[in-house]
């Protein structure tokens, strides 16, 4: 019997409702104990890992984050609108936050936001992203577009300073294992494979000696 079948949900109430909503779910555990659990609920989110032409740079958005209390470089992204596909949402957020757009994109899947959340985070990898639009930020949104050289991407992913590093890593792995339908995405996949298999990406010294 699956473990989930041995937990019985008794009730759900709203514990907090603000920018995020937290539900309090009461369960009867397999032992018979009755316990309360706080669960973050709400819309899924989508982020874009966008590469400029020739995969020379990654498009990032720098903005202040109240949790860490400082500015962070992040993947452009945000919540899905009602009935919006994650691919459309990620490319919309890329366009709104950075002014960049892409006609060649790969949906790299999704993962749970956290173990105490019903939300999922989606990732889209965009190739040949170019700056074509004016940014259209929300009222509480401001920041700067930054272009990270692709040679610095792996170090950035393991730096601990990117909130969606895990999402980006699983997305790169998904693209590396894929068989893209377009030449543009196939070229990007090959470039990513080079990054993932480079000696420096494996923690090995670079060079022949």
N, C-alpha and C positions, 0 to 999 in steps of 0.2 A: 504494500500500500504506500503511495506517495506520502511524504512527510506532510505536505499541505493538507491532505485529507484528514489528518489527525488533529488539526486546529479548527475550532468552530468559532466563527464570528458571531458575536451576540448582538452588537449594536455599533453604530457609527454616529458621532456627534461632531459638530464644528468647534474646535478648540480656539482657533484664531483665524481671522480673515483680514488680510491687508494686501500688500503687494504679492504675498504668497498666502495660500490657504493651508492650514494645518487641521486635519481631522484627527479626532481621538477615536481609535477603534478598540473595542473591548473583545477579547478572545478568551475562550476556554481552552487551555493548553492540554496536551495529552495526559499530563499528570492530574488534571482536574482543577488546577489553579486558574483563577480568573484574573487576567492582567490587562492593563491599558497600554496602548501603543500610539505614539504620535506619528502621523503619516502626512508627508507633504504631497498635496494634490494640485492639479491644475493642468494647463496646456503643455504639450510637448514643446521642445525647443529644437532649433536647427542651426548649425554653424557651417561656415564655408572655409575650407583650407584651399586658398586660391593662389595659383602660381602664375607669374607673369610670362609673356612669351619667352620661349627657349628655357623655361623653368629656371630663370636666373634669380628670381626673388619670390618671397612669399608675402602676400598682402596681409598686414596686421592692423589692428585698431587699438590705439593707446587711449585708455580712459581711467578716471578715478574710480576705485572700488572701495565701498565703505567697509567691507569685511576686513581686508588687509589694512585699510586705512592709507592706501597709496595708489599711484597709477600703475596699471598693468598693461602689458602688451597681450592682446587676445585675438582669437579668431573672430572675425565678424559673425554676428549671429543674434538670435532672439527667438521670441515665442512664435509659434505657428498661429496664423489667423484661422477663423472657423473654416473647416473643410479644405484648408490649404495643404497641398502636398509638401512633404519635407524638402524635396528638391526645389520647388518654387520658393519656399520660405527662405532657404539658405541663400539662394541667388538674389532674392529681394533684399535681404539684410546686407549682403555684400554690396549691392548697388546703393542702398540708402546710407550705410555707414561710411563707405569709402569712395563711392563714385565709380568703382570698378565693376565690369560686367564680363560674362563669359558665355560663349556659345557651345562650349565643350565641357560637359560636367559628368561626374561619376557619382552615383549614390552609393556611399560606403557603409550604409547600415546605421544601426542605432544601438544604444546601451542604456541601462537604467541610470537615472539621475543619481540615485543613492539607494541603499538597502531599505531606507525608511521613506521611500517615495514611490508613487504610482506613475510618475512622469518618466518619459524617455528623452534622450538627447540623440539627435540625428546629425550625421555628417555628410557633406557633399564636398568632393574634391573637384576644383575647377581649374581647367587648363587655359592657357593663353588669355588670362584676365588682363583687360586693358582699361584705362581710366577714360570713361566716356560720358559720365553724368555728374551733375552737381550733387553733393551730399544732401540728404533730407533727414536730419536728426529729429528725434522726439524731443519734447520739452525738457526732459531731465537728462538728455544725452548731449555730450560734448567730448571732444578729444582730438586726436591727431592720427592721420594715416602714416604708417611706417612700413617701409619695404625692407624685409630681412633677407640678406643674401642666402641663397640655398646652401652654401657651404657652412653656414652657421645654424642650420635648421636642427640637426641632431643634438647639438650642444644645448640649444634653446629648449628642446623637448624634455631633456633630462635635468634642466636647471631648477625645476620646482617653482618656476615663476609663471607658468602658463596654466590657467584654470582648466583648460580642456586638453591637457597633454595626453591623457589616456585615450580620449576620443580620437585625437589626431593620430596617435600611434596605431590604434586598431584600424583606422581608415587607411593609413599608408600600407599596412599589412594586407588589407582587403584588396587594394588596388594592385599591389605587387603580385597577388595570387590570381588576378582576373585575366580575362581575355577580351580587352576592349574592342568595341565595334568600330572605332574611328582611329585613324592614323595619329591624330593629335593626342588622344588619350593613351595610345600604345607607346608613343614616344615618351610621354610623361611617366608611364609605368616603368619603362626601361631606365629612365633617369632615377626614379625612386629606388629601383633595384640596385643601382650603383651605390646610392647612399647607404642603403641598408646592409650591403655586403662589403662596404669599404672597411679596411682594418680599423680606422678610428671609430667607426660605429660599433665595433665589437669590443672596444676597450683595449685594442692591441696597438703597439707602436706603429707609426707610419714610417715606411721606408723598407729597404731591403736588408739592412744589417741587424 
